[in-house]
Each structure stands twice: as C-alpha cells, then as structure tokens.
C-alpha cells in the first residue's frame, strides 16, 4: 500500500476502489493479528509494520484507537461469518469445520474483549456492534452445529448461542493470565460435543 496513493479518488473507477478495499482489509487483518498477539493497546507502529504501511496511513483512515478497534471488530465479524460456509465446504468433516471456526471465533473474542475496554456498553454504537455480532455469527454457528449433528459426529443439544456464550466465558481474562490456556479449554469443550463412540 503506497502512502501517496491512499485516499486519492480513483480516475478509472472500480479497479482502484477494489484495490483500496483490499488494502484496507489487509490493514485490518494486520491490526487484528497484532491485537490478538499483543492486545488492543499495541503500538500503532507495530500495526503499521505488520501491514507494510506508514503510521500516517493508519491515522488517516482511523484517527483514534477506538476507530481502529471498531473497524477491526466489524472486519472480524464479517470474516467469521464468511469463514463458516467456506470451512464447511473444505474441511474433512463438519465437526472439524466447527472446531476450526471456533478457533477463529476465539481470535475474534480477544479483540472483542479489548473493544469492551475502549468502548463502554453505554457508548453510542456499542449496542449496534453487539447486535451485528449476534445477527451475523449465531446463524453461521447454527449451520455448523446442525451439519455436525446431521453427520452424527455430535449429539444434539446446545444451541449456537449457548455454545458461543460458553466459549466467550472460557476466554474472559485469558489474556491476563499466562497460566491459563483458554484455547485448550475451548478445544476440550468442542471435543466434548461428540456423542459416545
């Protein structure tokens, strides 16, 4: 992504806009990775380095840290929503697809917990973000669970909302406790959905 090209109105129209959209998605992917690894207070220079852009590019698009975190949050909602059907189509089994999707969901939760520290629940837009999270991700998780039940890999029982809530609860505070591996507990939870063999 070139600093000088960023923000210029494309002369030819669509191709430049598509490039700009891809560049912004790459920047948000890099920011998400840095947030997952180092928390939402990670230095902007680390995000810029991971994205291969100057710090000015980040500040031009996201004047505040809260703006960047909200954009990453929305981006991860979309990525999680789109990943479900793709994983179902490419994984060896529906249970494997569910496990891989829950792994992406755990990464998302790290950013979501960081967001909660930046935006209070009574902040404007917080409720809309939470509604978007539920509206987009619960149906995807339902599709994955239903496919795993239909294949006989897991027993029927928990709803997608219950599973997502349980995973979320297992992840609370994990970033502040080196002795606690939330991912291992989440993997045990997903494995525990299997019926008796």
C-alpha atoms as one frame of an Amber mdcrd trajectory, in Angstrom:
protein
   0.000   0.000   0.000   1.581   3.295  -1.055   1.148   6.314   1.168   0.785
   8.703  -1.764  -1.963   6.666  -3.440  -4.093   6.323  -0.328  -7.190   8.466
  -0.226  -6.893   9.696  -3.851 -10.096   9.416  -5.870  -9.568   6.712  -8.489
  -9.524   8.022 -12.050 -10.694   4.795 -13.661 -13.358   3.938 -11.082 -13.942
   0.367  -9.986 -10.478  -1.304 -10.139  -8.868   1.311  -7.871 -11.765   1.128
  -5.424 -11.399  -2.655  -5.277  -7.652  -2.216  -4.654  -8.320   0.340  -1.926
 -10.828  -2.036  -0.317  -8.310  -4.911  -0.434  -5.606  -2.643   1.015  -7.881
  -1.612   3.877  -8.789  -5.271   4.522  -5.070  -6.130   4.623  -4.502  -3.322
   7.115  -7.388  -4.576   9.289  -6.081  -8.164   9.082  -2.674  -6.942  10.251
  -4.220  -4.907  13.076  -6.295  -7.907  14.174  -3.196 -10.124  14.261  -1.291
  -7.574  16.331  -4.253  -7.145  18.697  -4.542 -10.931  19.147  -0.806 -11.247
  19.839  -0.219  -8.087  21.903  -3.604  -6.705  22.968  -5.504  -3.651  21.791
  -3.000  -1.288  23.404  -0.275  -2.457  20.986   1.706   0.460  19.493   0.395
   1.791  16.180   3.930   1.450  14.778   3.658  -2.346  15.270   0.406  -2.396
  13.312   1.915  -0.217  10.572   4.938  -2.525  10.328   2.749  -5.627  10.148
   0.611  -4.009   7.442   3.598  -2.658   5.491   2.317   0.932   5.618   3.323
   4.181   7.269   1.703   5.287  10.521   0.144   8.216   8.665  -1.903   5.807
   6.553  -3.410   4.267   9.680  -4.168   7.635  11.267  -5.699   8.932   8.034
  -8.208   6.063   7.995  -8.597   5.649  11.767  -7.947   8.889  13.664  -8.339
   7.229  17.088  -7.510   3.824  18.528 -11.235   3.295  19.172 -11.948   3.900
  15.453  -9.372   1.261  14.511 -10.637  -1.256  17.072 -14.252  -0.832  15.949
 -13.182  -1.277  12.306 -11.221  -4.441  13.204 -14.222  -5.679  15.192 -16.574
  -5.226  12.201 -13.991  -6.750   9.863 -13.639  -9.820  12.082 -17.416 -10.240
  12.306 -17.538 -10.328   8.508 -14.536 -12.659   8.238 -16.019 -15.080  10.809
 -19.393 -15.017   9.061 -17.839 -15.737   5.656 -15.499 -18.416   7.015 -18.261
 -20.724   8.280 -19.632 -21.895   4.920 -16.118 -21.990   3.415 -14.836 -24.210
   6.248 -17.873 -26.465   5.940 -17.111 -26.915   2.236 -13.370 -27.556   2.651
 -12.921 -29.361   5.986 -12.716 -33.144   6.270 -15.837 -33.274   8.472 -18.460
 -30.876   9.827 -17.006 -31.326  13.340 -13.568 -30.321  12.023 -15.151 -27.271
  10.356 -16.848 -26.356  13.636 -13.553 -26.670  15.529 -11.690 -24.504  13.037
 -14.459 -21.898  13.050 -14.485 -21.774  16.848 -10.707 -21.132  16.684 -11.390
 -18.063  14.513 -14.135 -17.046  16.922 -11.675 -17.214  19.841  -9.306 -14.854
  17.962 -12.258 -12.539  17.405 -13.143 -12.629  21.110  -9.683 -11.337  22.035
 -10.402  -8.197  20.023 -13.966  -8.007  21.335 -12.740  -8.038  24.934 -10.294
  -5.275  24.031 -13.125  -3.317  22.486 -15.070  -3.529  25.737 -12.145  -1.800
  27.437 -12.171   1.026  24.897 -15.927   1.495  24.446 -18.267   1.356  27.401
 -21.561  -0.513  26.851 -23.411   2.809  27.058 -21.255   4.325  24.271 -23.046
   5.246  21.047 -22.785   2.405  18.570 -21.818  -0.272  21.094 -25.300  -1.831
  21.063 -25.348  -1.813  17.245 -21.986  -3.611  17.179 -23.220  -6.236  19.641
 -26.413  -6.757  17.604 -24.366  -7.101  14.417 -22.178  -9.679  16.175 -25.212
 -11.789  17.140 -27.100 -11.310  13.853 -24.137 -12.368  11.712 -22.462 -15.086
  13.797 -25.240 -17.037  15.535 -26.707 -18.265  12.187 -23.231 -19.342  10.997
 -22.566 -21.282  14.196 -26.075 -22.810  13.901 -25.270 -24.005  10.369 -22.023
 -25.624  11.562 -23.676 -27.263  14.581 -26.597 -28.545  12.502 -24.208 -30.056
   9.943 -22.193 -31.801  12.681 -25.390 -33.166  14.267 -26.730 -34.318  10.877
 -23.444 -36.164  10.207 -23.760 -37.966  13.549 -20.470 -36.525  14.820 -22.014
 -34.636  17.718 -25.138 -35.183  19.746 -27.944 -32.636  19.546 -28.202 -30.341
  22.497 -26.626 -26.917  22.882 -27.803 -24.069  20.704 -25.336 -21.934  18.794
 -25.946 -19.057  21.192 -25.223 -21.284  24.204 -22.033 -22.616  22.620 -20.797
 -19.152  21.660 -21.622 -17.820  25.116 -19.756 -20.733  26.726 -16.701 -20.187
  24.539 -16.825 -16.476  25.354 -16.916 -17.189  29.073 -13.907 -19.518  28.790
 -11.955 -16.707  27.116 -12.644 -13.986  29.694  -9.422 -12.796  31.295  -7.234
 -15.303  29.424  -5.039 -12.524  28.032  -4.040 -11.520  31.572  -3.136 -14.974
  32.931  -0.149 -16.795  31.458  -1.058 -19.945  33.408  -4.481 -20.221  31.750
  -4.804 -21.581  28.205  -8.325 -20.733  27.060  -7.756 -22.384  23.676  -7.078
 -25.747  25.322 -10.305 -25.473  27.324 -12.263 -24.440  24.226 -10.843 -27.446
  22.323 -11.964 -29.721  25.165 -15.424 -28.152  25.002 -15.711 -28.762  21.253
 -14.413 -32.333  21.634 -16.965 -32.873  24.405 -19.813 -32.212  21.945 -19.111
 -35.585  20.340 -21.518 -38.381  21.123 -20.389 -41.721  22.541 -18.408 -43.807
  20.056
